[in-house]
Amino acid sequence: MTIRRSSNDRLGILLVLAVGTFTVGTDGFVLNGLLPVIAADLHVTESVAGQLTTVFALTYAVASPLIAAFTGTWDRRWVLAGGMVLFTVGMAGQALGTSFAVVAAARLLAAVGAAAFQSNAYVLAGALSSEERRGRALSTVAAGMSVSMVLGVPIGVLAGTWFGWRAVMWGIGVVAVVVALLIPLIPEVRVPAAGLRERLAVIVRPAVARVLVVTVFGTLAAFTVFVYLPVLVAPVASGAVLSWVLVGFGLGQLAGTTLTGRATDRLGPARVLAFSLTGTAVVLAVVDVAVVSLPGALLFAVLAGAFGGLLMVPQQHRLFTIAPDVPTVALGVNGSAIYVGGALGSVLGGVVLAQAGPGWVGPAGALAAVAALALCVNPASRTTSPRSARTATPPVRSPR
């Protein structure tokens, strides 16, 4: 059941949710741009500091389905508010932490809070909108994440250069507090619960598992390089100039995300997915050549972001096709797979950086993209869309 609200009320609620996803997204990516500064402050190597991204991504991946399963009958507002409060505590812990262990523990708390907020923000957006406006509502909330890539991360890097990385953590925390205070103004929303057993049952379906593995490897490829991008482009871009490289990546990501929906509808998910992974493999393979100049680094960032932005919509489309009975559960698990790939990419990039040097980070990511592509072109992994398959959105129950 859709909750009836005026258009102005719905827009206000969606904007609150979008600001929340912007805040979470900024924190999720801004540490990558501040990596050299954080490493120096915490007296660790850059490859070790990069594992802060691993902690966040892996914690998010595990926490998201657990939170969804164990809070299934709760009012979504309180899950959102509780998540944002926990996220704020994690931001304060990062700002105050004087050792890598303390900052990593605070990062873990922030990731649990982000997992509680982000997935439920999309649930709430869908519940508060009519069927014909649901896509626009979801895209409004998703725009917060996209804008964080284009604006939040570069602004965070600039602020970190001028005021220190801890000030950036405090700034993100302040915005999170504002979002948490606004959430109780949202109407009560409850959704049918999907238990942990149901979620695990979806994962072990062979067709779903293959799609999830492609998601893991595709995301792994991107994060292997993206987390350590400041290190790779350091000879030609640092400080304020690095922000422009990150802006280029964000703009490319936004362009890819914008185009992928229409391309998937016209060409089919298999072709768009193959194009995304092939482009990613080629671009990552030549990163060491591209970053010898600032124009090359900018071009690399835009192309890497664009090819990466094409990845997820075809994957979601495939999941709707092969799991039409539980599409929301499958998409939720895919969200966790994204963060698993991010965690593994952070680890792989850190190991390669420490053991082989920056010149091998790009090729390592390219190999992961090739592995994902090989899984896609395997005939056993192809999915067709049966005419009889129907995607069903679970009903939303609101109190009378």
Secondary structure, 3 states (H helix, E strand, C coil): CCCCCCHHHHHHHHHHHHHHHHHHHHHHHHHHHCHHHHHHHHCCCHHHHCHHHHHHHHHHHHHHHHHHHHCCCCCHHHHHHHHHHHHHHHHHHHHHCCCHHHHHHHHHHHHHHHHHHHHHHHHHHHHCCCHHHHHHHHHHHHHHHHHHHHHHHHHHHHHHHHHCHHHHHHHHHHHHHHHHHHHHHCCCCECCCCCHHHHHHHHCCHHHHHHHHHHHHHHHHHHHHHCCHHHHCCCCCCCHHHHHHHHHHHHHHHHHHHHHHHHHHHHCHHHHHHHHHHHHHHHHHCHHHHCCCHHHHHHHHHHHHHHHHCCHHHHHHHHHHHCCCCHHHHHHHHHHHHHHHHHHHHHHHHHHHHHCCHHHHHHHHHHHHHHHHHHHHCHHHCCCCCCCCCCCCCCCECCC
